[in-house]
Amino acid sequence: MTTRGRPITPAQEAVTAGAVSFAVYLLTRTRDFGGDDTVFATAVDALLGGKGASMEVVHPHHPVYNLLVAAVTGVLRLVGLRPLVLDVGAGVAALAAAGATGVVVWLLRR
Protein backbone atom coordinates (compact mmCIF):
# COMPACT_ATOMS: atom_id res chain seq x y z
CA MET A 1 0.00 0.00 0.00
CA THR A 2 1.31 3.49 -0.82
CA THR A 3 0.44 7.09 -0.18
CA ARG A 4 1.53 9.57 -2.85
CA GLY A 5 4.09 7.11 -4.12
CA ARG A 6 5.58 6.37 -0.71
CA PRO A 7 4.93 3.11 1.14
CA ILE A 8 2.63 3.38 4.13
CA THR A 9 4.53 2.66 7.34
CA PRO A 10 3.26 0.29 10.04
CA ALA A 11 2.87 3.30 12.33
CA GLN A 12 0.64 5.06 9.78
CA GLU A 13 -1.48 1.92 9.42
CA ALA A 14 -1.74 1.66 13.20
CA VAL A 15 -2.90 5.26 13.57
CA THR A 16 -5.39 4.80 10.75
CA ALA A 17 -6.78 1.57 12.25
CA GLY A 18 -7.10 3.20 15.66
CA ALA A 19 -8.78 6.31 14.26
CA VAL A 20 -11.21 4.26 12.18
CA SER A 21 -12.16 2.04 15.12
CA PHE A 22 -12.73 5.11 17.32
CA ALA A 23 -14.87 6.73 14.61
CA VAL A 24 -16.92 3.55 14.23
CA TYR A 25 -17.53 3.53 17.99
CA LEU A 26 -18.67 7.16 17.96
CA LEU A 27 -21.04 6.47 15.08
CA THR A 28 -22.55 3.35 16.66
CA ARG A 29 -22.47 4.11 20.38
CA THR A 30 -25.39 3.36 22.63
CA ARG A 31 -26.62 4.54 25.99
CA ASP A 32 -27.13 0.99 27.27
CA PHE A 33 -24.92 1.25 30.36
CA GLY A 34 -24.45 -1.56 32.86
CA GLY A 35 -24.35 -1.55 36.64
CA ASP A 36 -20.60 -1.04 37.07
CA ASP A 37 -20.60 1.84 34.59
CA THR A 38 -23.25 3.63 36.59
CA VAL A 39 -21.57 3.01 39.95
CA PHE A 40 -18.20 4.28 38.73
CA ALA A 41 -19.72 7.30 36.97
CA THR A 42 -21.67 8.24 40.10
CA ALA A 43 -18.48 8.03 42.15
CA VAL A 44 -16.57 10.18 39.64
CA ASP A 45 -19.39 12.73 39.56
CA ALA A 46 -19.39 12.88 43.39
CA LEU A 47 -15.60 13.37 43.38
CA LEU A 48 -15.86 16.23 40.89
CA GLY A 49 -18.73 17.68 42.92
CA GLY A 50 -16.44 18.04 45.92
CA LYS A 51 -17.78 15.12 47.92
CA GLY A 52 -14.39 13.38 48.07
CA ALA A 53 -13.11 10.13 46.64
CA SER A 54 -14.98 6.95 47.41
CA MET A 55 -13.63 3.43 47.14
CA GLU A 56 -15.19 3.14 43.68
CA VAL A 57 -13.05 5.95 42.27
CA VAL A 58 -9.82 4.09 43.03
CA HIS A 59 -11.28 0.63 42.54
CA PRO A 60 -8.53 -2.04 42.44
CA HIS A 61 -9.71 -3.33 39.04
CA HIS A 62 -9.71 0.18 37.58
CA PRO A 63 -6.92 2.10 39.38
CA VAL A 64 -6.22 4.50 36.50
CA TYR A 65 -9.39 4.41 34.38
CA ASN A 66 -11.75 6.16 36.82
CA LEU A 67 -9.18 8.84 37.61
CA LEU A 68 -8.63 9.40 33.89
CA VAL A 69 -12.38 9.70 33.35
CA ALA A 70 -12.51 12.20 36.23
CA ALA A 71 -9.65 14.22 34.71
CA VAL A 72 -11.21 14.33 31.23
CA THR A 73 -14.63 15.20 32.64
CA GLY A 74 -13.07 17.90 34.83
CA VAL A 75 -11.30 19.48 31.86
CA LEU A 76 -14.49 19.42 29.79
CA ARG A 77 -16.35 21.10 32.64
CA LEU A 78 -13.64 23.75 32.95
CA VAL A 79 -14.19 24.75 29.33
CA GLY A 80 -17.92 25.08 29.91
CA LEU A 81 -19.22 21.71 28.75
CA ARG A 82 -21.47 19.53 30.91
CA PRO A 83 -20.84 16.00 29.64
CA LEU A 84 -22.52 12.98 31.12
CA VAL A 85 -19.78 11.11 33.01
CA LEU A 86 -21.05 7.84 31.53
CA ASP A 87 -20.41 9.19 28.03
CA VAL A 88 -16.93 10.36 28.94
CA GLY A 89 -16.17 6.95 30.44
CA ALA A 90 -17.38 5.19 27.32
CA GLY A 91 -15.31 7.52 25.16
CA VAL A 92 -12.17 6.94 27.23
CA ALA A 93 -12.70 3.18 27.01
CA ALA A 94 -13.24 3.40 23.24
CA LEU A 95 -10.10 5.50 22.83
CA ALA A 96 -8.12 2.91 24.81
CA ALA A 97 -9.56 0.14 22.63
CA ALA A 98 -8.67 2.12 19.51
CA GLY A 99 -5.13 2.50 20.84
CA ALA A 100 -4.93 -1.24 21.48
CA THR A 101 -6.18 -1.89 17.94
CA GLY A 102 -3.48 0.38 16.59
CA VAL A 103 -0.79 -1.37 18.61
CA VAL A 104 -1.92 -4.80 17.39
CA VAL A 105 -1.89 -3.59 13.77
CA TRP A 106 1.55 -2.07 14.26
CA LEU A 107 2.92 -5.27 15.82
CA LEU A 108 1.47 -7.46 13.09
CA ARG A 109 2.78 -5.24 10.29
CA ARG A 110 6.36 -4.96 11.58
Secondary structure in CASP SS format (residue, H / E / C, confidence):
PFRMAT SS
TARGET T0000
AUTHOR 0000-0000-0000
METHOD secondary structure of the structure
MODEL  1
M C 1.00
T E 1.00
T E 1.00
R C 1.00
G C 1.00
R E 1.00
P E 1.00
I C 1.00
T C 1.00
P H 1.00
A H 1.00
Q H 1.00
E H 1.00
A H 1.00
V H 1.00
T H 1.00
A H 1.00
G H 1.00
A H 1.00
V H 1.00
S H 1.00
F H 1.00
A H 1.00
V H 1.00
Y H 1.00
L H 1.00
L H 1.00
T H 1.00
R C 1.00
T C 1.00
R C 1.00
D C 1.00
F C 1.00
G C 1.00
G H 1.00
D H 1.00
D H 1.00
T H 1.00
V H 1.00
F H 1.00
A H 1.00
T H 1.00
A H 1.00
V H 1.00
D H 1.00
A H 1.00
L H 1.00
L H 1.00
G C 1.00
G C 1.00
K C 1.00
G C 1.00
A C 1.00
S C 1.00
M C 1.00
E C 1.00
V C 1.00
V C 1.00
H C 1.00
P C 1.00
H C 1.00
H C 1.00
P C 1.00
V C 1.00
Y H 1.00
N H 1.00
L H 1.00
L H 1.00
V H 1.00
A H 1.00
A H 1.00
V H 1.00
T H 1.00
G H 1.00
V H 1.00
L H 1.00
R H 1.00
L H 1.00
V C 1.00
G C 1.00
L C 1.00
R C 1.00
P C 1.00
L C 1.00
V H 1.00
L H 1.00
D H 1.00
V H 1.00
G H 1.00
A H 1.00
G H 1.00
V H 1.00
A H 1.00
A H 1.00
L H 1.00
A H 1.00
A H 1.00
A H 1.00
G H 1.00
A H 1.00
T H 1.00
G H 1.00
V H 1.00
V H 1.00
V H 1.00
W H 1.00
L H 1.00
L H 1.00
R H 1.00
R C 1.00
END
